[in-house]
């Protein structure tokens, strides 16, 4: 068991952790959540011993091997498979020694230990992990140096997972993954036999892979059972109850203070007044739960342009004369909300750069409105910010006509305090730099947002604020993201980027997940992996020789209605499951109390009331189970109809 006991850690006068305690049992899957800058990564470094606490202790079982994600990408001429296997230093050292050892006893010891570590399966295990993270068999044989930094960070993650530590500390592990790899990773962590503590702002991952949430806020750790959705619901309830308790206590305090003020000087009421003064002194204030304040991500209103915003006819685009995407023929209108799907390396970012004007077409025609203003976000642009500059100077440079007050107000709308606005950009976190980029984008009053992985460094509250901002934005949106939650709530169309093509994909995220899993089970030819609903010989889907054609807009409307229906069914099924879980937990607690024979003897009246309550609870439980089963059946039927 990992035990954190009364741990305190300070940076200067700022207290990051104030006498916090938590116990994490073997095999637990824990999500460590909290706003950026609260100290989550610091806690990891304290657990590994990279930092020393100012007080308290951390107890890690002495036999546990601890593994933690690193920001250092591996390099070298070795192949990916050898790089990953070499991460297990014990196995690598034993293999090296086995080649030179001459003492029979030592040779026997080496092979015995290799057998204990299941070393014979090491190449196969390494290959499976690399494949799950997006490296095919040919790529696994390539030298590590031949891959970009983002892909080598995947190799670093693969190396960590291969070592199979008893305690796995993962800090934003999905930042460099695409949706395909994220799906594999979710399943891997859910089935992992060791103990996992996971820092992530990926809601889907925290819902699928963890069974416990530890929330770091105001230098305190609070543990919640269940996944992120359950944590969020529980915390919302706590905030509501806390507000009611504080209101009730304030009313009690005001009433007593009024009594004291009125009767303190009267001899007949002096004792009562003194008694109330003592009660006021003993009254412990109810601690306040704060709702985490989110930045606004405000995008200004814009005048609508005549459609289309973009028209692409048989466009090729790529690098150094080699096309990555070929013969693209698409159009974008003012009301389009499009997500690009497809594995990393297929050309999603290339397509975004084409629309942003960062890449020119190699062939074909790109037509766009002459008045079109583009808001383009990419991690590459965030990395190019001048780290010695202040956020105020960065914004003022874009809008020299604005007053300093107007500049600070604009930054404040994106969550920048005065200290942050006047400090250097180099002192900002990754999420804060991303917000600065959005503040710059908003200045241009764009007609279209081109967003390439905008949430990589945003915390959960900022992600939800960005979702709301995108949904309020009056223009068009083209979005690349590995965050399914973001995609499901902001877009109504999907384009699949695969096999050097960009083509419409009719379906929602659930359809795409199902499609990916089917491909993993039964690989199909490249042409069959494209949208199965595409027209053949000019005919619309479901028509014969083009008869009874359905308009593109109507197809989009029908697809959107189907997705909306599925979303409602999923929400109803989730709500029913949450209610079923809650009632089951209440029943378990009641049964535990009713099992105690002393309870009936010592508190007969309460025992009788509890038995009555158990009867009512069982009825509620039966009804909740019926709703849950009905919801699951309706959802499965709807998904079957849409398949």
C-alpha positions in Angstrom: 0.0 0.0 0.0 1.2 3.5 -0.8 0.7 5.7 2.3 1.0 9.5 2.4 0.9 10.7 6.0 0.5 14.4 7.0 2.6 15.5 4.0 3.6 19.2 3.7 5.5 20.8 0.9 6.2 24.5 0.3 7.7 26.5 -2.5 8.9 29.7 -0.8 5.9 31.0 1.2 3.4 29.2 -0.9 2.0 25.9 0.6 1.3 23.4 -2.1 0.5 20.5 0.2 -0.7 21.1 3.7 -0.6 18.0 6.0 -2.3 15.8 3.4 -2.9 12.1 3.9 -4.1 9.4 1.6 -3.8 5.6 1.3 -3.8 3.8 -2.1 -4.3 0.1 -2.0 -2.5 -2.4 -4.2 -4.1 -2.8 -7.6 -6.1 0.5 -7.3 -6.5 2.7 -10.4 -6.5 6.3 -9.1 -7.1 9.5 -11.0 -5.3 12.5 -9.5 -7.2 15.6 -10.6 -7.0 19.4 -9.9 -6.4 22.7 -11.6 -3.1 23.3 -13.3 -0.4 24.5 -10.9 -2.0 23.0 -7.8 0.9 20.5 -7.3 -0.1 17.2 -8.9 3.3 16.7 -10.7 5.0 17.9 -7.5 3.3 15.1 -5.6 4.6 12.6 -8.1 8.1 13.9 -7.6 7.7 13.6 -3.8 6.6 10.0 -4.2 9.6 9.1 -6.3 12.0 10.9 -4.0 13.0 13.5 -6.6 11.8 16.2 -4.1 12.0 16.2 -0.3 8.9 17.1 1.8 8.9 19.8 4.5 7.0 17.5 6.8 5.2 14.2 7.0 6.1 11.0 5.2 5.5 8.8 2.2 5.6 5.0 2.6 6.1 2.9 -0.5 6.5 -0.9 0.0 10.2 -1.7 -0.3 9.7 -4.4 -2.9 7.6 -2.2 -5.2 9.2 -1.1 -8.4 8.0 2.5 -9.2 7.8 3.8 -12.8 7.0 7.4 -13.8 6.4 9.1 -17.1 9.3 11.3 -18.4 9.4 14.4 -20.6 12.7 13.1 -22.2 12.2 11.4 -25.5 14.5 8.4 -26.2 17.0 8.7 -29.0 19.7 6.7 -30.7 20.3 4.3 -33.6 18.6 1.3 -31.9 15.3 0.0 -33.3 12.1 0.8 -31.4 11.7 -2.8 -30.3 15.3 -2.8 -28.9 14.7 0.6 -27.2 11.6 -0.6 -25.4 13.2 -3.9 -24.3 16.3 -2.1 -23.1 14.1 0.0 -20.8 14.0 -3.1 -18.5 17.5 -2.7 -17.2 17.5 -6.0 -15.3 16.5 -8.1 -18.2 18.9 -6.2 -20.5 21.8 -6.7 -18.0 21.0 -10.4 -17.5 20.9 -11.0 -21.3 24.3 -9.2 -21.7 25.8 -11.1 -18.8 24.5 -14.5 -20.2 26.6 -13.9 -23.3 29.8 -13.7 -21.4 29.3 -15.6 -18.1 31.4 -18.8 -17.8 30.7 -19.9 -14.2 28.0 -22.7 -14.4 26.4 -21.7 -11.1 26.1 -18.1 -12.2 24.7 -19.1 -15.7 22.1 -21.1 -13.9 21.2 -18.2 -11.7 20.9 -15.9 -14.7 18.6 -18.2 -16.6 16.5 -18.8 -13.5 16.0 -15.1 -13.0 15.3 -14.6 -16.7 12.6 -17.2 -16.4 11.1 -15.5 -13.3 10.9 -12.2 -15.2 9.3 -14.0 -18.2 12.1 -12.7 -20.4 11.4 -15.1 -23.2 8.2 -13.2 -24.0 9.8 -9.8 -23.8 10.0 -9.2 -27.6 6.4 -10.2 -28.1 5.2 -8.0 -25.1 7.2 -5.0 -26.4 5.8 -5.5 -29.9 2.2 -5.6 -28.6 2.6 -2.4 -26.6 4.3 -0.6 -29.6 1.5 -1.8 -31.9 -1.1 -0.5 -29.5 0.5 2.9 -29.5 0.5 3.1 -33.3 3.8 1.5 -34.5 3.3 -1.3 -37.1 5.8 -4.1 -37.5 7.9 -2.2 -40.0 8.1 0.9 -37.8 9.2 -1.2 -34.8 12.4 -2.1 -36.8 13.3 1.5 -37.6 15.9 3.4 -35.6 14.6 5.6 -32.8 16.3 8.6 -34.3 14.3 8.4 -37.5 11.1 9.5 -35.6 9.9 12.9 -34.6 9.7 14.1 -31.0 6.0 13.4 -30.6 6.4 9.8 -31.9 9.5 9.3 -29.7 7.4 10.3 -26.7 5.2 7.4 -27.5 8.2 5.2 -27.4 9.0 6.6 -24.0 5.5 5.6 -22.8 5.8 2.2 -24.4 9.1 1.7 -22.6 7.5 2.6 -19.2 4.6 0.3 -19.8 6.9 -2.5 -20.8 8.8 -2.4 -17.5 5.5 -3.3 -15.8 6.2 -1.5 -12.5 4.3 -2.3 -9.3 3.4 1.4 -9.0 2.8 3.3 -12.3 2.8 7.1 -12.1 1.4 8.6 -15.3 1.5 12.3 -15.9 -0.7 13.3 -18.9 0.2 10.1 -20.8 -2.2 10.7 -23.7 -0.9 14.1 -24.7 1.0 12.7 -27.7 -1.5 10.0 -28.6 -4.2 10.0 -31.3 -7.7 8.7 -30.7 -6.8 5.2 -31.9 -3.9 4.9 -29.4 -6.0 6.4 -26.6 -8.6 3.7 -27.0 -5.9 1.0 -26.7 -4.4 2.8 -23.7 -7.7 3.1 -21.9 -8.1 -0.7 -22.1 -4.5 -1.4 -21.1 -4.7 0.7 -17.9 -8.1 -0.8 -17.0 -6.6 -4.3 -17.2 -3.2 -3.4 -15.6 -2.5 -5.6 -12.6 -0.3 -3.1 -10.7 -1.2 0.1 -8.9 -1.8 3.1 -11.1 -1.9 6.8 -10.2 -2.9 8.9 -13.2 -2.8 12.6 -13.8 -5.0 13.4 -16.7 -7.6 16.0 -18.0 -9.0 13.4 -20.4 -12.5 12.8 -19.0 -13.1 9.6 -21.0 -9.9 8.0 -19.7 -10.8 9.0 -16.1 -14.2 7.4 -16.6 -13.1 4.2 -18.2 -9.8 3.4 -16.5 -9.9 4.5 -12.9 -12.0 3.4 -9.9 -11.0 6.2 -7.5 -10.5 10.0 -7.8 -8.1 12.0 -5.6 -8.8 15.7 -5.9 -6.1 18.2 -5.1 -7.5 21.6 -4.2 -6.5 24.3 -1.7 -3.4 22.3 -0.7 -5.6 19.4 0.4 -6.2 15.9 -0.9 -9.8 14.5 -0.9 -10.6 10.9 -2.0 -13.8 10.0 -3.9 -14.9 6.5 -4.9 -15.8 5.8 -8.6 -14.8 7.4 -11.9 -14.7 11.1 -12.9 -18.4 11.5 -13.6 -19.3 10.2 -10.2 -16.7 12.5 -8.6 -18.1 15.5 -10.4 -21.7 14.6 -9.3 -20.6 14.1 -5.7 -18.6 17.3 -5.6 -21.5 19.3 -7.1 -23.8 17.9 -4.4 -21.2 18.8 -1.7 -21.0 22.3 -3.0 -24.8 22.6 -2.9 -25.0 21.2 0.6 -22.1 23.3 1.8 -23.8 26.5 0.5 -27.0 25.5 2.4 -25.1 24.8 5.6 -23.3 28.1 5.4 -26.5 30.0 4.8 -28.2 28.2 7.7 -25.2 28.9 10.0 -25.1 32.6 9.0 -28.8 32.9 9.8 -28.3 31.3 13.2 -25.3 33.6 13.9 -27.2 36.7 12.9 -30.1 35.7 15.1 -27.9 35.2 18.2 -25.9 38.4 17.5 -29.2 40.3 17.3 -30.4 38.8 20.6 -27.1 39.7 22.3 -27.2 43.3 21.0 -30.8 43.7 22.1 -30.7 42.2 25.6 -27.0 42.3 26.8 -27.7 45.5 28.9 -31.0 44.1 30.5 -30.5 42.4 33.8 -33.3 39.9 33.2 -31.8 38.7 29.9 -28.1 39.1 30.8 -27.5 35.3 31.4 -29.2 34.4 28.1 -27.1 37.0 26.3 -23.9 35.7 27.8 -24.9 32.1 27.0 -25.4 33.1 23.3 -22.0 34.8 23.3 -20.4 31.6 24.4 -22.4 29.7 21.7 -21.1 32.1 19.1 -17.5 31.6 20.3 -17.9 27.9 20.1 -19.6 27.9 16.7 -17.1 26.4 14.2 -17.5 28.1 10.8 -18.5 25.7 8.0 -15.6 25.4 5.6 -16.4 26.6 2.2 -16.3 24.5 -1.0 -15.3 26.7 -3.9 -16.6 26.0 -7.4 -13.5 26.0 -9.6 -13.5 29.3 -11.6 -13.0 28.8 -15.3 -11.7 31.2 -17.9 -14.2 32.5 -20.5 -12.5 32.0 -23.9 -14.6 34.8 -25.3 -14.8 35.0 -29.1 -16.4 38.2 -30.5 -19.5 38.3 -32.8 -18.8 38.4 -36.5 -20.6 39.3 -39.7 -21.5 36.2 -41.7 -19.7 35.8 -45.1 -21.4 34.6 -48.3 -20.9 30.8 -48.6 -18.7 28.9 -49.1 -15.9 29.9 -46.8 -13.6 27.4 -48.6 -14.0 25.4 -51.8 -11.4 22.7 -52.6 -11.3 21.0 -56.0 -8.9 18.0 -56.5 -6.3 19.5 -54.3 -2.9 17.8 -53.5 -0.9 19.0 -50.5 2.3 17.8 -48.9 5.9 18.6 -48.2 9.0 18.8 -50.4 7.1 17.8 -53.5 5.6 14.7 -52.0 1.8 14.8 -51.5 0.4 13.7 -48.2 -3.2 14.2 -49.2 -4.4 13.8 -52.8 -7.4 15.0 -54.9 -9.3 16.6 -52.0 -12.7 18.0 -53.1 -14.7 19.5 -50.3 -16.3 22.7 -49.2 -16.8 24.5 -45.9 -19.7 26.8 -45.0 -20.4 29.2 -42.2 -22.3 26.8 -40.0 -20.0 23.8 -40.4 -18.6 22.1 -37.3 -16.2 19.4 -38.5 -13.9 17.0 -36.7 -11.0 15.3 -38.5 -10.7 11.6 -37.6 -7.7 9.4 -38.4 -4.5 8.1 -37.0 -1.5 10.4 -36.4 0.6 10.7 -39.5 -2.4 10.4 -41.9 -2.4 14.1 -42.7 -4.9 15.8 -40.3 -2.5 18.6 -39.3 -1.4 18.9 -43.0 -5.1 19.5 -43.9 -5.5 22.1 -41.2 -2.3 23.9 -42.3 -3.7 24.0 -45.9 -6.8 25.7 -44.7 -4.8 28.1 -42.5 -2.6 29.1 -45.4 0.5 27.7 -43.7 0.9 25.2 -46.6 0.1 25.9 -50.2 -1.6 23.5 -52.6 0.7 21.5 -54.8 -2.1 20.9 -57.3 -5.8 21.7 -57.7 -7.8 24.8 -56.7 -8.4 26.3 -53.3 -11.0 29.1 -53.3 -11.8 31.1 -50.2 -13.6 34.3 -49.3 -11.5 37.4 -49.8 -12.7 38.7 -46.4 -12.2 35.5 -44.5 -10.4 35.8 -41.2 -8.9 32.6 -39.7 -8.2 31.7 -36.1 -5.6 29.0 -36.2 -4.4 27.1 -33.1 -1.6 24.5 -33.0 0.9 23.4 -30.5 3.7 24.4 -32.8 2.5 28.0 -32.7 2.3 27.9 -28.9 5.9 26.7 -28.7 6.9 29.7 -30.8 5.7 32.3 -28.2 8.5 34.7 -27.1 9.2 33.4 -23.6 10.9 36.6 -22.4 7.8 38.7 -23.4 4.9 39.4 -21.0 1.3 38.4 -22.0 0.4 42.1 -21.9 3.2 42.9 -24.4 2.1 40.0 -26.6 -1.5 41.2 -26.8 -0.5 44.9 -27.1 1.8 44.0 -30.0 -1.3 42.7 -31.9 -3.5 45.7 -30.9 -1.3 48.8 -30.4 -4.3 51.0 -30.5 -5.8 49.5 -27.3 -5.2 51.1 -23.9 -3.2 49.1 -21.3 -6.5 48.7 -19.4 -8.3 47.2 -22.4 -5.4 44.8 -22.9 -5.6 43.6 -19.3 -9.4 43.3 -19.5 -9.0 41.1 -22.6 -6.4 38.9 -20.8 -8.6 38.8 -17.7 -11.5 37.3 -19.8 -9.1 34.4 -20.6 -8.3 33.7 -17.0 -5.1 35.8 -16.6 -4.6 37.5 -13.2 -2.6 40.7 -13.0 0.5 38.9 -11.8 0.3 36.4 -14.7 -0.3 39.2 -17.2 2.8 41.1 -16.1 5.1 38.1 -15.6 7.0 36.5 -18.5 5.4 33.9 -20.8 8.3 31.6 -19.9 6.8 31.4 -16.3 3.4 30.3 -17.6 2.3 26.6 -17.7 1.4 24.9 -20.9 -2.3 25.4 -20.3 -1.7 29.1 -19.6 0.2 29.5 -22.8 -2.6 27.8 -24.7 -5.0 30.3 -23.2 -2.8 33.2 -24.3 -2.9 31.8 -27.9 -6.7 31.8 -27.7 -6.6 35.4 -26.4 -4.5 36.4 -29.5 -6.9 34.5 -31.8 -9.9 36.3 -30.4 -8.3 39.6 -31.4 -8.6 38.8 -35.1 -12.4 38.3 -34.8 -12.2 35.1 -36.9 -14.9 33.6 -39.1 -13.5 30.1 -38.7 -11.5 28.3 -36.0 -8.9 25.8 -37.1 -8.0 24.0 -33.9 -5.2 21.3 -33.9 -5.2 19.5 -30.5 -6.3 22.6 -28.5 -6.8 20.8 -25.2 -3.4 19.1 -24.7 -2.4 21.3 -21.8 -5.8 22.5 -20.6 -7.1 21.3 -17.2 -10.6 19.9 -16.9 -12.3 23.2 -16.0 -10.6 25.0 -18.9 -11.6 22.2 -21.3 -15.3 22.6 -20.3 -15.0 26.4 -20.8 -13.5 25.9 -24.2 -16.4 23.5 -25.1 -18.9 26.2 -24.2 -16.9 28.9 -26.1 -16.8 26.7 -29.3 -20.5 26.1 -29.0 -21.2 29.8 -28.6 -18.8 30.7 -31.5 -21.0 31.9 -34.5 -18.6 30.8 -37.2 -17.3 27.6 -38.6 -15.0 25.1 -36.8 -12.5 22.5 -38.0 -11.2 20.5 -35.1 -8.5 17.8 -34.5 -8.5 16.3 -31.0 -7.9 13.0 -29.3 -10.5 14.0 -26.6 -13.8 12.2 -27.5 -15.7 14.3 -25.0 -14.7 17.5 -26.7 -15.6 16.1 -30.2 -19.0 14.7 -29.1 -20.1 18.0 -27.6 -18.9 20.5 -30.3 -19.1 19.0 -33.8 -21.9 17.7 -36.0 -19.8 16.4 -38.9 -16.8 14.1 -39.2 -14.3 13.8 -42.0 -12.0 10.8 -42.1 -8.4 11.4 -43.1 -7.0 8.1 -44.3 -5.2 6.6 -47.3 -4.2 10.0 -48.6 -7.8 11.1 -48.8 -10.2 13.4 -46.8 -13.8 12.1 -47.0 -17.0 12.4 -45.1 -17.7 9.9 -42.3 -21.4 9.5 -41.5 -21.7 8.5 -37.9 -20.7 9.6 -34.4 -17.8 8.9 -32.0 -19.4 5.6 -30.9 -19.6 4.5 -34.5 -15.9 5.4 -35.0 -14.8 3.6 -31.9 -16.8 0.5 -33.0 -15.2 0.7 -36.4 -11.7 0.9 -34.9 -12.3 -2.1 -32.7 -13.6 -4.1 -35.7 -10.5 -3.2 -37.7 -8.3 -4.4 -34.9 -10.1 -7.7 -34.8 -10.4 -8.1 -38.6 -8.1 -6.0 -40.7 -9.7 -5.0 -44.0 -8.4 -3.7 -47.3 -7.7 0.1 -47.3 -10.7 0.9 -49.5 -13.1 -0.9 -47.2 -11.9 1.1 -44.2 -13.3 4.3 -45.7 -16.8 5.5 -45.1 -19.1 2.6 -46.0 -21.9 5.1 -46.9 -20.1 6.8 -49.7 -21.9 7.0 -53.1 -20.9 4.6 -55.9 -21.0 5.6 -59.5 -22.5 8.9 -58.6 -25.4 7.3 -56.7 -26.4 8.5 -53.2 -26.2 6.0 -50.3 -29.1 3.6 -50.4 -30.3 4.6 -53.9 -30.3 2.7 -57.2 -28.4 4.5 -60.0 -28.9 7.8 -58.3 -32.7 7.6 -58.0 -34.3 9.1 -54.9 -31.3 11.2 -54.2 -31.1 12.7 -50.7 -29.5 16.1 -50.4 -26.3 16.5 -48.6 -27.9 18.9 -46.1 -30.7 16.4 -45.4 -28.2 13.6 -44.9 -26.4 15.7 -42.4 -29.6 16.6 -40.6 -30.6 13.0 -40.4 -27.2 11.9 -39.1 -27.2 14.7 -36.6 -30.7 13.7 -35.4 -29.5 10.1 -35.0 -26.4 11.2 -33.0 -28.5 13.4 -30.8 -30.9 10.5 -30.1 -28.0 8.2 -29.3 -26.5 10.9 -27.0 -29.8 11.2 -25.1 -30.1 7.4 -24.8 -26.5 7.2 -23.5 -27.2 9.9 -20.9 -30.4 8.2 -19.7 -28.5 4.9 -19.4 -25.7 6.6 -17.5 -28.1 8.3 -15.1 -29.9 5.1 -14.5 -26.6 3.3 -13.8 -25.5 6.1 -11.4 -28.8 5.8 -9.5 -28.5 2.0 -9.4 -25.0 2.3 -8.0 -26.0 4.8 -5.4 -29.0 2.8 -4.2 -27.0 -0.4 -4.1 -24.4 1.3 -1.9 -27.1 2.5 0.4 -28.6 -1.0 0.6 -25.1 -2.5 1.4 -24.7 0.1 4.2 -28.1 -0.7 5.7 -27.5 -4.5 5.5 -24.2 -4.0 7.4 -26.0 -2.2 10.1 -28.8 -4.7 10.3 -26.4 -7.6 10.6 -25.3 -6.4 14.0 -27.4 -8.1 16.7 -26.4 -5.4 19.3 -28.2 -2.9 17.0 -31.6 -4.5 17.6 -30.9 -4.7 21.4 -29.5 -1.3 21.9 -31.6 0.7 19.4 -34.8 -1.2 18.8 -36.8 1.8 17.5 -34.1 2.8 15.1 -33.8 -0.8 13.9 -37.5 -1.0 13.2 -37.4 2.3 11.2 -34.3 1.0 9.3 -36.2 -2.2 8.3 -39.1 -0.1 7.0 -36.6 2.1 5.1 -35.0 -1.1 3.7 -38.4 -2.1 2.2 -38.8 1.3 0.5 -35.2 1.2 -0.7 -35.7 -2.2 -2.3 -38.7 -0.9 -4.3 -36.6 2.1 -5.5 -33.7 -0.3 -6.3 -36.0 -2.6 -8.3 -37.4 0.4 -10.2 -33.9 1.7 -10.9 -32.8 -1.7 -12.2 -35.8 -1.8 -14.5 -35.0 1.7 -15.8 -31.3 0.7 -16.3 -32.2 -2.5 -18.2 -34.7 -0.6 -20.4 -32.2 2.1 -21.1 -29.5 -0.4 -22.1 -31.9 -2.3 -24.4 -33.0 0.9 -26.0 -29.4 2.1 -26.5 -28.4 -1.3 -28.0 -31.4 -1.3 -30.3 -30.7 2.2 -31.5 -27.0 1.5 -32.1 -28.0 -1.7 -34.0 -30.4 0.2 -36.2 -27.7 2.8 -37.0 -25.0 0.2 -37.7 
